[in-house]
């Protein structure tokens, strides 16, 4: 099992991004854990039944790097993957930097939408 954390803004289709909910559902069907590490409020407001799809949402009052760190510290997995933006390239958040700080593998949102896993 892998754990995938998705940014929302400019990553998910509900917020001008290329990653569809169908792609996330497919990860769940494969037995992976998926969650939000970004604008969780938009997810909760836009996706009916969001709690049936995402196992975690955040961060709340902490940095993305610290949030990712806590997940990998307390939840065992084969691999930890952050999907999101590269600041100044594909969005306004430094998801790549947060993943690097937390020791997670990073996939840019457009690469994930194109099939990189």
Backbone as CSV, one residue per row, in Angstrom:
resi,resn,N_x,N_y,N_z,CA_x,CA_y,CA_z,C_x,C_y,C_z
1,UNK,0.832,-1.181,0.000,0.000,0.000,0.000,0.877,1.246,0.000
2,UNK,0.497,2.202,-0.827,1.148,3.513,-0.858,0.175,4.540,-0.296
3,UNK,0.714,5.615,0.199,-0.114,6.734,0.643,0.122,7.898,-0.309
4,UNK,-0.951,8.396,-0.883,-0.908,9.538,-1.790,-1.583,10.730,-1.118
5,UNK,-0.886,11.853,-1.069,-1.460,13.109,-0.566,-1.579,14.065,-1.746
6,UNK,-2.761,14.589,-1.949,-3.020,15.489,-3.076,-3.226,16.917,-2.601
7,UNK,-2.562,17.833,-3.280,-2.893,19.240,-3.124,-4.253,19.426,-3.804
8,UNK,-4.908,20.527,-3.573,-6.205,20.772,-4.202,-6.090,21.809,-5.321
9,UNK,-5.753,23.047,-4.971,-5.738,24.146,-5.940,-4.726,23.904,-7.048
10,UNK,-5.200,23.977,-8.276,-4.394,23.764,-9.481,-3.866,22.331,-9.582
11,UNK,-4.441,21.424,-8.782,-4.084,20.009,-8.856,-5.326,19.187,-9.177
12,UNK,-6.377,19.308,-8.360,-7.615,18.559,-8.588,-8.513,19.286,-9.574
13,UNK,-9.297,18.510,-10.307,-10.196,19.088,-11.308,-11.211,20.060,-10.704
14,UNK,-11.539,19.907,-9.429,-12.505,20.800,-8.796,-11.918,22.184,-8.569
15,UNK,-10.609,22.324,-8.773,-9.944,23.608,-8.534,-8.903,23.892,-9.622
16,UNK,-9.342,23.837,-10.866,-8.531,24.195,-12.037,-7.303,23.319,-12.245
17,UNK,-7.372,22.071,-11.835,-6.249,21.160,-12.021,-6.584,20.009,-12.942
18,UNK,-5.576,19.251,-13.356,-5.783,18.157,-14.304,-6.116,16.792,-13.687
19,UNK,-6.036,16.658,-12.363,-6.255,15.358,-11.727,-7.756,15.158,-11.485
20,UNK,-8.302,14.144,-12.132,-9.726,13.876,-12.013,-10.010,13.012,-10.786
21,UNK,-11.224,13.064,-10.320,-11.630,12.215,-9.213,-11.599,10.742,-9.605
22,UNK,-11.813,10.453,-10.883,-11.746,9.070,-11.357,-10.351,8.488,-11.143
23,UNK,-9.299,9.289,-11.341,-7.930,8.822,-11.114,-7.702,8.497,-9.637
24,UNK,-8.275,9.308,-8.771,-8.130,9.077,-7.329,-8.922,7.834,-6.908
25,UNK,-10.107,7.679,-7.459,-10.915,6.490,-7.171,-10.164,5.232,-7.597
26,UNK,-9.470,5.296,-8.710,-8.701,4.143,-9.181,-7.599,3.773,-8.181
27,UNK,-6.939,4.763,-7.603,-5.929,4.474,-6.577,-6.552,3.737,-5.398
28,UNK,-7.715,4.194,-4.980,-8.411,3.537,-3.856,-8.746,2.088,-4.205
29,UNK,-9.222,1.862,-5.426,-9.557,0.507,-5.862,-8.333,-0.401,-5.845
30,UNK,-7.158,0.175,-6.070,-5.904,-0.584,-6.061,-5.393,-0.831,-4.638
31,UNK,-6.095,-0.288,-3.648,-5.735,-0.532,-2.260,-4.852,0.515,-1.617
32,UNK,-4.668,1.639,-2.286,-3.844,2.704,-1.734,-4.684,3.645,-0.867
33,UNK,-4.018,4.366,-0.004,-4.654,5.378,0.840,-4.484,6.725,0.146
34,UNK,-5.550,7.503,0.065,-5.465,8.829,-0.549,-6.007,9.873,0.422
35,UNK,-5.399,11.039,0.379,-5.823,12.120,1.252,-5.523,13.462,0.639
36,UNK,-5.890,14.495,1.367,-5.685,15.876,0.925,-4.633,16.546,1.796
37,UNK,-3.675,17.173,1.138,-2.682,18.021,1.807,-2.697,19.344,1.068
38,UNK,-3.698,20.138,1.353,-3.896,21.396,0.645,-5.210,22.021,1.077
39,UNK,-5.899,22.578,0.138,-7.139,23.297,0.407,-8.277,22.304,0.698
40,UNK,-8.229,21.721,1.863,-9.205,20.702,2.255,-10.619,21.264,2.328
41,UNK,-10.751,22.556,2.643,-12.087,23.158,2.740,-12.790,23.125,1.386
42,UNK,-12.057,23.367,0.308,-12.657,23.307,-1.027,-13.134,21.895,-1.336
43,UNK,-12.350,20.914,-0.935,-12.737,19.516,-1.149,-14.011,19.203,-0.376
44,UNK,-14.055,19.576,0.887,-15.217,19.293,1.726,-16.474,19.992,1.216
45,UNK,-16.309,21.171,0.610,-17.457,21.923,0.120,-17.905,21.493,-1.276
46,UNK,-16.981,20.987,-2.085,-17.300,20.695,-3.487,-17.606,19.238,-3.795
47,UNK,-17.116,18.326,-2.967,-17.283,16.907,-3.279,-18.243,16.277,-2.275
48,UNK,-19.424,15.941,-2.761,-20.401,15.265,-1.915,-19.834,13.890,-1.573
49,UNK,-19.836,13.543,-0.309,-19.302,12.256,0.121,-17.782,12.201,0.125
50,UNK,-17.145,13.356,0.255,-15.672,13.424,0.232,-15.048,12.464,1.236
51,UNK,-15.707,12.264,2.361,-15.175,11.411,3.429,-15.149,9.932,3.041
52,UNK,-15.876,9.560,2.007,-15.828,8.189,1.506,-14.669,7.966,0.539
53,UNK,-14.060,9.029,0.088,-12.960,8.956,-0.867,-11.605,9.210,-0.208
54,UNK,-11.548,10.221,0.639,-10.276,10.625,1.244,-10.164,10.136,2.683
55,UNK,-9.017,9.561,2.997,-8.785,9.031,4.342,-8.302,10.090,5.311
56,UNK,-7.749,11.181,4.790,-7.301,12.278,5.647,-7.394,13.585,4.880
57,UNK,-7.597,14.666,5.638,-7.596,16.013,5.057,-6.773,16.913,5.967
58,UNK,-6.113,17.845,5.367,-5.302,18.783,6.120,-4.450,19.587,5.154
59,UNK,-3.535,20.337,5.618,-3.183,20.529,7.018,-4.076,21.573,7.677
60,UNK,-4.127,21.517,8.960,-4.903,22.487,9.731,-3.975,23.117,10.757
61,UNK,-3.651,24.377,10.526,-2.832,25.158,11.462,-1.377,24.715,11.534
62,UNK,-0.915,23.877,10.594,0.497,23.499,10.529,0.937,23.523,9.063
63,UNK,2.226,23.463,8.828,2.734,23.474,7.455,2.444,22.140,6.761
64,UNK,2.486,22.171,5.438,2.288,20.940,4.680,3.382,19.928,5.003
65,UNK,4.620,20.397,5.101,5.730,19.485,5.392,5.530,18.780,6.731
66,UNK,5.113,19.513,7.746,4.882,18.913,9.060,3.704,17.936,9.020
67,UNK,2.675,18.290,8.291,1.515,17.406,8.143,1.935,16.084,7.491
68,UNK,2.690,16.176,6.395,3.172,14.970,5.723,4.064,14.149,6.643
69,UNK,4.917,14.833,7.381,5.809,14.181,8.331,5.022,13.365,9.358
70,UNK,3.946,13.941,9.873,3.138,13.246,10.866,2.469,12.013,10.281
71,UNK,2.006,12.113,9.053,1.368,10.958,8.416,2.368,9.819,8.282
72,UNK,3.546,10.113,7.748,4.520,9.039,7.540,5.097,8.526,8.856
73,UNK,5.069,9.328,9.879,5.565,8.890,11.188,4.613,7.879,11.844
74,UNK,3.318,8.079,11.666,2.342,7.263,12.387,1.580,6.247,11.542
75,UNK,1.698,6.329,10.213,0.992,5.385,9.344,2.016,4.710,8.440
76,UNK,2.188,3.420,8.618,3.151,2.671,7.817,2.650,2.456,6.402
77,UNK,3.565,2.565,5.443,3.232,2.345,4.035,4.494,1.952,3.280
78,UNK,4.277,1.380,2.134,5.376,1.021,1.235,6.068,2.277,0.701
79,UNK,5.273,3.309,0.426,5.810,4.547,-0.136,4.839,5.691,0.156
80,UNK,5.402,6.898,0.232,4.634,8.113,0.480,4.827,9.050,-0.710
81,UNK,3.714,9.503,-1.289,3.771,10.290,-2.517,2.912,11.546,-2.371
82,UNK,3.503,12.700,-2.648,2.773,13.972,-2.677,2.555,14.351,-4.130
83,UNK,1.299,14.657,-4.488,0.955,15.095,-5.841,0.499,16.548,-5.748
84,UNK,1.172,17.414,-6.490,0.799,18.823,-6.421,1.624,19.687,-7.341
85,UNK,1.814,20.910,-6.905,2.413,21.959,-7.739,3.889,22.188,-7.450
86,UNK,4.527,22.731,-8.463,5.869,23.288,-8.307,5.681,24.799,-8.330
87,UNK,6.041,25.447,-7.242,5.782,26.885,-7.115,6.401,27.654,-8.289
88,UNK,5.600,28.542,-8.861,6.052,29.358,-9.976,6.039,28.651,-11.319
89,UNK,5.751,27.350,-11.312,5.708,26.587,-12.553,4.272,26.164,-12.861
90,UNK,3.623,25.563,-11.878,2.285,25.045,-12.133,1.277,25.414,-11.055
91,UNK,1.637,26.294,-10.170,0.708,26.708,-9.132,1.380,27.618,-8.131
92,UNK,0.626,28.028,-7.132,1.135,28.998,-6.161,1.655,28.358,-4.886
93,UNK,1.502,27.036,-4.746,1.975,26.397,-3.517,3.244,25.585,-3.792
94,UNK,4.095,25.506,-2.790,5.367,24.780,-2.917,5.206,23.340,-2.434
95,UNK,4.405,22.584,-3.159,4.163,21.192,-2.783,5.424,20.347,-2.958
96,UNK,6.195,20.644,-3.980,7.443,19.913,-4.188,8.380,20.122,-2.995
97,UNK,8.495,21.367,-2.539,9.346,21.675,-1.391,8.862,20.991,-0.121
98,UNK,7.548,20.971,0.086,6.993,20.312,1.271,7.281,18.819,1.232
99,UNK,7.124,18.204,0.051,7.407,16.774,-0.087,8.873,16.489,0.206
100,UNK,9.751,17.308,-0.332,11.186,17.117,-0.095,11.528,17.251,1.385
101,UNK,10.960,18.247,2.043,11.219,18.446,3.474,10.750,17.257,4.307
102,UNK,9.654,16.626,3.878,9.082,15.515,4.638,9.647,14.151,4.209
103,UNK,10.463,14.143,3.164,11.015,12.879,2.688,10.049,12.063,1.843
104,UNK,9.074,12.721,1.244,8.096,12.057,0.380,8.531,12.194,-1.078
105,UNK,8.162,11.215,-1.906,8.375,11.342,-3.350,7.341,12.335,-3.874
106,UNK,7.734,13.142,-4.860,6.844,14.161,-5.411,6.519,13.837,-6.859
107,UNK,5.238,14.034,-7.221,4.799,13.952,-8.613,4.052,15.243,-8.931
108,UNK,4.476,15.938,-9.983,3.758,17.143,-10.402,2.382,16.744,-10.922
109,UNK,1.412,17.595,-10.679,0.013,17.271,-11.003,-0.176,16.891,-12.466
110,UNK,0.466,17.582,-13.395,0.308,17.259,-14.814,0.924,15.895,-15.147
111,UNK,2.004,15.544,-14.488,2.624,14.227,-14.705,1.740,13.117,-14.156
112,UNK,1.110,13.356,-13.005,0.192,12.365,-12.452,-0.993,12.166,-13.389
113,UNK,-1.559,13.272,-13.880,-2.705,13.185,-14.797,-2.329,12.443,-16.078
114,UNK,-1.058,12.516,-16.455,-0.580,11.843,-17.668,-0.212,10.383,-17.422
115,UNK,-0.305,9.918,-16.168,-0.100,8.512,-15.894,1.050,8.152,-14.979
116,UNK,1.885,9.130,-14.575,2.991,8.805,-13.678,2.445,8.415,-12.305
117,UNK,2.959,7.342,-11.749,2.546,6.909,-10.427,3.780,6.612,-9.601
